[in-house]
Amino acid sequence: MIDAVVVGARCAGSATAIALARSGPSVVMLDRVSFPADTISTHLLFPAGVAELARLGALDRVRELGAPPLRSALVGGAGVTAQATFTPVDGIDHGLCVRRPGLDAALMETARAGGVDVREGVRVTDLVWDKGRVVGVRCDGGDEVRAKLVVGADGRRSTVARLVGSEGPYRQNRNGRACYYAYFADAVVGSSNNSVSEEAAPNAVARSVAAQWRAGAELGTAFPCDDGLVMVLVMPPIERIDEFRSDLQGAYARTVEALAGLAGRLAGCEQVTKVRSATDTTSYFRRSSGPGWALPGDAGHFKDPVTAQGIRDALRFGRLLGQAAAPVLDDPHALDAALLEWERTRERECLETYQWTNALGRGEPMTPLEDELYRRLA
């Protein structure tokens, strides 16, 4: 029997595995795909998320992918534009937008370099139980991996969550926006402009700025990322889903044009990928720990992408899970208590942002309070 098996090798899984292996336990990490591999994701990290990459020892690998440091954030709405730099976290004062094939592969390789036994192309089909306790996983072909701790870091449709009976959330909110995004070849590659005047903002946002605009009930963003691209995300009210289903590219283009600041940012840019979509962004908390098991990342908690906190949460609470579990793996009672305290810590830290995210995800025009907030920011 090994110390821990982690199901899922992306952000939450790699973070958990890295933190566990650092303390000496034997860790096997499984994923059904082979890396690099893409996944639906808006993949923006603010400084707190970049700081988590540094804590895991993955930041140098991620930086090699070439995503530009995002030194400031811009918001446009209520007839004003506001821009400011970020508050540093552990000395890191910038964000990053890194596409998932490179980001996830960098995290996985960091785990492998730290002594984790990474096995790609392995699908978990069942759990192994002993007297009500999870003691391992069963994979395709009937192979078993027995472990003192099973970590389900396998996403929103988590197999581990389903098998432990935790698939149904105890808290959830069906948000009012859908997500549609594509990548554009960025016309401002190489720009060093880190400050944008209020007048010029719609037309001259540089590659060092993460930007969001709102107009009526529409919301759109432009996040510069690796390979000279910019990820352009629109989040229309879910009432427009049928329009997008019948004319995906046309509805996407019309939404971009309806956001004058976003349309100006994309002047001279060329769309180079198809539009990808996520139409169900229901936020939730699931029961995330039990006898011999835990659920970090989206397997246990998910927020609408409108506040861009998902990867940061996956990294942070994966790391904290590994740190909490590593010293007590040989004591089942102490391990279960540590897992429960980890789960409660995540809820305490995430609940406020969860509620704020649900408010932003309603798919409604800006409220008078938000109008005033933007004016104060400007």
N, C-alpha and C positions, 0 to 999 in steps of 0.2 A: 504494500500500500504506500502511495506517495502522500505528500502533505496536502497538496491542493491541485484541483483540476479546474481550469477556467474555460468556460464554453463561450467562444466569441473572442476574436483577436483584434478588434478595432479599438477605439479610444478607451472605453471603460475596461475592457478585458486586458489590454496591454498595460494600462496604468496599474490595475490590481496585481497582475503577474509581476511587473517590475518591482513594486513595493514589497510583495511577498518574498521574491527571490533575493532581494537585497539583504534580508535578515537571515538567510540561510536555508529556508524550507525548499524542498523539491517541488517544482511546479511544472505541470503540463498544461499547455494552452492549445485548444483545438478550434479550428474554424472550418466551416463547410466549403469556403472558397479558397482559391489560391491567390496570393497577393503579387503585384498590385491589382486592386479591384475597386470599382466605383460603387457608390451607394447614393441614394437620394439624400442631399444634405446642403444646407446653405453655408456651412463651414466658415463662419466668421468667428475670430477670437479677439476679444478685447485684451488689455494688458493682463488681467487676472488669469485668462486662459493661457497666454504666452508664458506667464510665470509658472504655470503648472507644467508646461513642456520642459522648462528649465529644471524644475524640481525633479522631474523624472529622468533627466539626463538626455532628453530627446531633441532639445532645441537646436543644437548644431546640425543634426541630420535634417531637421525641418527647414532650417535656413538655407541649406544647400539646394533646396528645391526652387529658390529664386523668387518667392513671393515678396513684394515690396513691403517694407515697414509702413504701417498706417499710423501716421503721427498725429492725426486729428480726426474729429468727427464733425459732420455737417448735418443739420436738420433744416428742412424747409417746410413751411406751412403757415397758415394764418397771414399770408402776405409778407412774411419776414423770413430771413435766412440767418441761422446762428451757427457759428463754428468755434470750436475750442480744442485744445490739446487734452490729453488724457492724464488722469491722476496716476502717477507711477505705482507699480506693485512690485516689491522686491527689486526696485531700481529699473524695472522695465516700463517704458513710457509709450509703447506703441502696440498696435494690434497687428494681426496677420489674417489674411484670407487664403487658405491653402486647400487646393482641391484634394478630395478624399483619397484617390489612389496613392498619391505621394505621401500624404499625412499619415494614413493608416500603415503603409509599408514602413515608414520611418519609425513609428512607434513599435511595430512588431519586431523590426530589426534591433531596436534598443532592448526589447525584452529578451530576444535571443542572445544578444551580446552579454546580457546580465545573467545568463545561465538558465533561462527558461527553455524547456523542451517544447518547441513550437511545431505543431503538426497541422499542415494545411490540407484542404480537400477531405476533411473528416466530418461527417454529419452525426450529431448526437440524436439518437432516436428514443432513448428511455433513460430512466434513472435506476440506480441500484439502491435498494432499501434494506435496512437491518433494524428490526424492532422500532419502526417509526422514524428512523433516522436515515437521511440521505448519506450514502457511503461510496458513491461513485456514479459513473455514467456508462451507458451501453451505446456503442456506435454501430454504424453500418457494418454488416457482416457478422455482428454478434460480439465483437471485441469489447472488453470491459476495461475501464480505468478506475481503479479503486482509490479513494482519497478521503482524508479527514475533513476536507472542506470542498464543496462544489459551488462554484461561482457561475451564475447565469448572467453573462454579459452579452446576451444574444438578441438585443434589440426589442423594439415595440412588440413584435410577434414572437416573443421569447418562448422557446420550447421548454426551457427549465421552469419558467413561471407557470406555464400550463400544467406541467407534470407535478408540481408541488401544490397545485390548487390555488395559485395566487394570480391567475390571469385577470380576474375581475377586479377593477380598482375599488378602493374604499373612498376615494375622493376623485371626482373628475369634472371636466367642464368642456362642453362641445363648443369650440371657438367658431367665430363667424367669418373667418377668412380662409381662402385657399391659397396655395403657393404655386407659382409658375416661374421657372427661371431658365435662362440660357446664357451662353458665354459669347462675348463680343471681343474681337481683336481691338485692342485699345489704341485710339488715335493719339493719346497723350503719353505713350511709352517714352521714358527718358525725361519727362518733365520734372523739374526740381521745385516746382511751386508748392510750398507748404502752407500758404495763406491765401485765402480767396476773399476778395471784397464782397460786400453785400450785393453790389450791382453786377459783379462779374460771376458770382457764384454759379448760376445756372449753366454757364458756358465754359468755365475754366477750372473745374475741380480736377486736381492733379491725382497722380497715382499714389499719393501719400495720404489720401483722404477717404474715409468710409462715409458714405452719404445716404441719407434717407429723405424722401419727399412725400408729402401728403397733399391731396386735393380732393375735397369732398370726402367720400368714403374710400377713395383709392389710396394705396400706399405702394411706393416703389423704392428700390435701393440700387446702388452701384458700389460694388466692393472690388477694387483691383486685386488680382490674384496672380499666381505663377504663370509662366509662359507668355507674358505680355497680354494676358486676358483680363477682362473685367466681368464679374458675375453680376447679371442684372436680374433682380428678383422683383416680381410684382405680386401683391397680395390683395386681390379683389374680394369684395363680399361674396360669400358662398352662393348668394342668389344668382350670381353670374356663371355658375358652373356649367349650365346647359349651353350658354353662349360659347364657352371655351371648348366644350366637348364637340360642338358642331363645326368650329372653326378655330382650332387651337392657335395657329400662328397669327391669324388675323386678329383675334381677340387680344392676344398678347401685344401685338404691335399697336393696337388702338389704345390699350391701357398705358403703354409707355408714352404715347403721344399726349394722352390726357394729363400727364404729369410734366408740366413745362420744364421744371428743373432737371428731371431725368432725361427728357428728350434733348435738352441742351447739352447735358453731360455727354450724350452719345453722338453728338455731331461729329461726323467723320469716322465713326466706328462701324465695324461690319459684324453682323451676327454670324457666327461660325459653327454653331451647334443647333440641334433641334431644341425645342422647348420641352423641359421636363416638369412634371407636376406632382403635387401632393395635395389631395383634396380633403383629407381627414386629418386635422391637426388637434384632435381631442387631447386636452391636457389631463394628466392623472397622477395619482400616487397609488402604487400597489404595495401590499404587504411585501416587504423585501428581505426578511430574514426568518429563519426557522432552524430546526435541528439539522445542522450540518450544511446549510445552504444560505446563499445571499444573492441579491439581485442589484448590481450597480448599473449605472447608465440608464438608457431608455427602457430596459427590461423592468426597472422598478419605478422610475419617475420620468415624466416627459412634460415639457412646456412647449407651447406654440413657438415657432422659430422667430416670431416678430421681435423678441428681445435678444436673440442670438446668445443664449446661455447654455445650450445643450452640450456642446463639446467641453466647455469649461467644467460643467457639472460632472460629466462623465470622467474627465481626467482627475478632478479634485476628489470626488468621492470614491473613485476606484483606488486612487492612492491611499486615501484614509482607510478604506476597507482593508487593504493589504497590511497597512501599518497596525491596525487594530487586531487583526487575526493572527499575524505571524507569531507573537509571543505565547499564544495560548492554544496552539493547534493540538497539543497533546492532552488537553483537558477539555472534554466535550462540554461540561457545564460552563466553564469559564469562556469557552469559545462562543457558545450560544448567547451568553450575556454580553460579550463584546460586540457580537453582530447586532444585537438588539439596540445597544447604545449607539452604534454607528448609524443604524437606520433612523433613530430618533434625532441624532445630530443633523443628518441630511434634511429631515423634515423641518427642523427648527431653522436651519440656514436658508432653505429654499422656499418656504411658504410665502413670505412676503413678496418675493419676485414672481412667484406663481400667480398670486392674486393680481399683481400689476400687469403681468403678461396677459391674463385672461381679459382684463379691461381693454388693453390695446388690441386684443384679438377679436373684438366684437364686430368689426367690419362696419363701423359707423363713422360719420363725419367727426372731425375734431370737436370736442366740447368747449364751452366758454372757458373752462379752467385750463384746458390744454392750449387754447389760443393765448391766454395770458401768460402761461408758462413759456411759450415760444417767444413772446415779446420780451419777457424778462431775460431770457437767454440771449437774445440778440442785443 
